[in-house]
């Protein structure tokens, strides 16, 4: 199996257990906790079979610091959007599986369990054509940042509250929104796989200061990002830089 196929298999395995578990009657925090654990086990099982010598860097496991010297590191968020998953009427949660090597993200898959869909880096998703409407900018449904207000003002756009980071990035990939602005806290596993898919699709993905998003860094924090259609990048980046 190619690396991207392993990523997709792991993401799909987690998505399957999440869908099954959600049908079992649990809700809220109990469902979220059970989902985190079950999805982590599913992904770890796939990687143990197909890539047993690689290091895994996951939100739901202890940080194996050998990753900093390793040539291949899987960056995983078994359930991105635990809160949304626990609210059984919501679909805006995701599963992230990305492979890092030689200083860059080399393969990734993002599963959207509620939609039964897995987006991968190869073949990359086709970016939909731009729509003649005010730009839509995805933001956190619980803590939208001031930078997003500035971005919306710069392009005459509207803010769209959504759940998990991965779902918001894939909403840009799928053409449901045109950009995603986040500030105020995030970790490498929150964005690695969706950013890899977004870049493969031809989107722009950067830190809010315009610097590259870097992964497998010693500090797991990666607190902000901008993902957008390339034609909006210059205006949005200028706007969010002006608020920092």
N, C-alpha and C positions, 0 to 999 in steps of 0.2 A: 504493500500500500504506500502511495505517496504521502508525504507529510500532510498535505491539505485533506486527503481522504481520511487520515487518522484523526485530524482535528474535527472533521465533519462527523465521523463515527462517534467520537467522544461526546460532542455536543448533542447529537441526536439521542444517544443513550441516556444522557441526563434529562433531555426534554421528555423522553418517553416515561421515565420514572416520575417526573414532576406532574405530568398529565394524569397518570394513574393514581398518584398519591392525592392529588387535588379532588379526585372523584370519591375519596374514601370517607368524607364527612368531617374532616378537620377544617378549622378556619383560623384566621388571625395568627397570633404569635406561634401557637402550637404547630400550625400548618407550615409557617415559614421556617421554623427550626427544623422540622422534619424534612422539608424540602432541601434546605442547605446540606444536611447530612447525606440524604439519599443521592442527591446530584453529585456531591463530591465523591461518593463511593463509586458511582457509575463511571465518572470520568477517570478516576484513578484506575479502575479495572481495565478500561480500554487501553490506557497508556501503558499499564504494566504488561499487557500482552504484546502490544505492537511496538512500543518504544521503551523497553525496560531499563535501558542505560541512561535515559535522559533525566534531567532534574525537573521537578514540578514545583512551581511557585504559585500557590493558591491562597485565596482569601480564607478558605476553610481548613488550612493546615498550617503547622508551624513553619516558619521561614527557614528553609534549608540554605544556610549562607554559602554552601558550596556552589550555589548557582552563580556566584560572582566570578568564579574561575571556570565555570562550565562553558562548553561550546554550544550546547543546545539546552534551552530552558523553555518549558511549557508554562505560559502565564494564564492562569485559569480563574474565572469567577463562576462557580457552579450554578449560582442563582443570583443574578443581578436584578435587584428589585424585589427583595424578600417581602417588603411591606405590601407591594402590589400583588404578589403571588398569594399572600394571605387573605387579600380581599377578593373573594372568588368571582366577583363580577368584572374584574379587571383583566386586561390582556397585555398590559405594558410592562412585561418582565422578559428576561432573556437569559441565555447561557453563553458564556464566553470561553473559547479555547484558542489560544494563539501560541505559535512557536517563535521564539527569539533565537537568533544565532548570528555571530559575526557582527554584532552591533546593530542589528535591525530585526524587524518582524518579517519572517519569511513565509509564513502560512497561517491561516486563521479561519475559524468558523464561528458564526453567531447563530444560535438557534432561537427562534421565536415560538415557544411551545404552544401557546394558545392559537397561533396561526398555522401550526404544522409546517413551518418553513425553516430552512437552514440556508443562510447566506455564507458564501465562501470567497476566498481570494482568487481561486482559479478553478473554474471560470469565474471571472469577476462579474458582479451584477451590472447590467446595463443601466446607466443613469438616465432616468426619464427626461424628456425635453422640458425646458423651462415653461412654466405656465404664466399667462398674462394676468397676474393678480398681485396684490401687495405681498411682499415676502413674508413668509411665516417662519418664526424663530422659536424652536423648542427650548423650554426652560424647565427647571425643577418644579414639580407641583407643590413642593413644601417650602423651598427656599430660593426663589428666583433672584439672581444677583442684579445689582445696580448696572453692571456691564451690559446685561441684556436689554435694559431700558434704553441705554445709550445706543446700542446696536439697532434696535427697532426704530429709534428716532432718526438715525442716520440714513436708513433705507426706506423709510415710510412703511415699516412692517408692523406686524402684530405678533404678540407673544402667545405661544401655545403650550400650556402646562401639560407635561407628560411624566410618566413614571421613570423607569430605570434608565441609567446612562446608555446602556447598550440599545435599548429600544429607541431612545431619542436619536442616536447616531443612525440606526437603521431606518428611522423615519426620514432622515435626509437622503439616505441611499435610495429609498423607495419612492421619493418624490412627494411624500405626505407633507413635509415641511422643507424649507430651503436652507436652514442653518440651525445649529445648536450652540448655545453659549453657556459655559459653566464656569463658576468661580466659587471659592469658599470651601474646598475640600473634596478630595477624591484620591483613589489609589491606582497603582499601575494596572491592577487586574480589572478595574472598572472600565478602562478604555482600550487596552491593548488589542483585543480581538476586533471590536467594532471599528477602531481606527484603521487597522490593517485592511479590513473590508472596504472602508470608505476610501482609503488611498487607492486601492486596486480599482475602484469604480471611477476614479478620476476626480474625487472631491479634494478640497483643501482641508488639512488637519494640522493645527499648530497650537502652541501655548498662546495665551492672550498677549504676551509680550512679543509675539512673532517668532520665538525660538522653536526648534523642533521638539516634538514629543519623544522623550528618551525612555527606554524600558530596560529592565533588569539592572536598574541602578540600586546602590546600597540602601537608600531611603525609599521605602515602598510608596511614599506619598508622591502624587502627581496631581496637584490640586486644581488645575484649571485647563480648559481647552476651548478651542473654536473649531467646529466642523461645519463646512458650508460649501455651497456651489461655488466653483472657481470665479464666476463673474461677480460674485458678491464679496469676495475675499478682501480686496483692497479697502473698500468702504467700511466693512465690518471691523477689520483689524484696526483701522485708524480710530474708529469709535471706541472700541474697548480699550485700546492703549490710552486713550484720553481720560479714562476713569481710574487708572491705576496710579 
